[in-house]
Each structure stands twice: as structure tokens, then as C-alpha cells.
Amino acid sequence: MISLLDTLIDFYILAVIVRVVLSWINFDPHNPFVKFLIQITEPVLRKIRQAVPSISGIDFSPMILILGLHILRNLLLY
């Protein structure tokens, strides 16, 4: 059970990182893979953006989410 949660957390962190990289380049928003990434990451990122506004136009929500997921993993595994 713990290894499944660890794998899911890894997958979600990877999804957030890929989404960030895609935001830096010109991508097709109608691509099914991109739509999937947006659907699984946007609800959580939106809540973080509401709590922590961007500073000088920089969105820190992905970094906060990844940090939170690492903390969650440490709490679950140790």
C-alpha cells in the first residue's frame, strides 16, 4: 500500500514538472496528453494560487505543490 502511494506521488510530481516545462514552450492545448495534465494538476494548483498570489508575475504554486508532496511522502513513509 505504501509503495503504491509513493508511486502515485512520484507520478503526480512528474505531471506537475512536465506541465511547468510545457508552460515554457509553445504547446498545443488541444493535445490529449496536455489536456490530461491540465485536468489532473489544475484543481490543486488553482487552490494554491488562491492562497499564495504570484510575486512579480512568477507562479510559485507548482513549487509549493511539489514541496508539499515531498513532505506528505516523508510523513507517510517514515
C-alpha positions as CSV (number, residue, x, y, z in Angstrom):
1,M,0.0,0.0,0.0
2,I,2.8,2.4,0.9
3,S,4.7,1.7,-2.3
4,L,1.5,2.4,-4.3
5,L,1.1,5.8,-2.6
6,D,4.8,6.5,-3.2
7,T,4.4,5.7,-6.9
8,L,1.3,7.9,-7.1
9,I,3.1,10.8,-5.5
10,D,6.1,10.3,-7.9
11,F,3.7,10.3,-10.9
12,Y,1.9,13.5,-9.7
13,I,5.2,15.3,-9.1
14,L,6.3,14.3,-12.6
15,A,3.0,15.5,-14.0
16,V,3.5,18.9,-12.4
17,I,7.1,19.2,-13.7
18,V,6.0,18.3,-17.2
19,R,3.2,20.8,-17.0
20,V,5.7,23.5,-15.9
21,V,8.0,22.7,-18.8
22,L,5.1,22.8,-21.3
23,S,4.2,26.2,-20.0
24,W,7.6,27.5,-21.1
25,I,7.2,26.3,-24.7
26,N,4.6,26.7,-27.3
27,F,2.4,23.6,-27.0
28,D,-1.0,22.5,-28.5
29,P,-3.6,22.9,-25.7
30,H,-5.9,20.6,-27.7
31,N,-3.4,17.7,-27.4
32,P,-5.0,14.9,-25.4
33,F,-1.8,14.5,-23.2
34,V,-1.7,18.2,-22.4
35,K,-5.5,18.2,-21.6
36,F,-4.9,15.2,-19.3
37,L,-2.0,17.0,-17.5
38,I,-4.1,20.1,-17.0
39,Q,-7.1,18.2,-15.8
40,I,-5.1,16.4,-13.1
41,T,-3.0,19.3,-11.9
42,E,-5.1,22.4,-12.3
43,P,-7.6,21.8,-9.4
44,V,-4.8,21.6,-6.8
45,L,-2.7,24.4,-8.4
46,R,-5.7,26.7,-8.5
47,K,-6.3,26.3,-4.8
48,I,-2.6,27.1,-4.1
49,R,-2.8,30.1,-6.4
50,Q,-5.8,31.4,-4.5
51,A,-3.9,31.1,-1.2
52,V,-0.5,32.3,-2.5
53,P,-0.6,35.0,-5.1
54,S,2.2,35.3,-7.8
55,I,5.1,37.5,-7.0
56,S,6.3,39.7,-9.8
57,G,4.4,37.5,-12.3
58,I,6.1,34.3,-11.1
59,D,3.7,31.5,-10.2
60,F,5.1,29.6,-7.2
61,S,2.2,27.2,-6.9
62,P,4.0,24.2,-8.7
63,M,7.0,24.6,-6.4
64,I,4.7,24.7,-3.3
65,L,2.8,21.7,-4.5
66,I,5.9,19.6,-5.1
67,L,7.3,20.6,-1.7
68,G,4.0,19.6,-0.1
69,L,4.0,16.3,-1.9
70,H,7.6,15.6,-0.7
71,I,6.5,16.4,2.9
72,L,3.5,14.2,2.5
73,R,5.7,11.3,1.2
74,N,8.1,11.7,4.2
75,L,5.2,11.7,6.6
76,L,3.7,8.5,5.1
77,L,7.0,6.6,4.7
78,Y,8.8,7.4,7.9
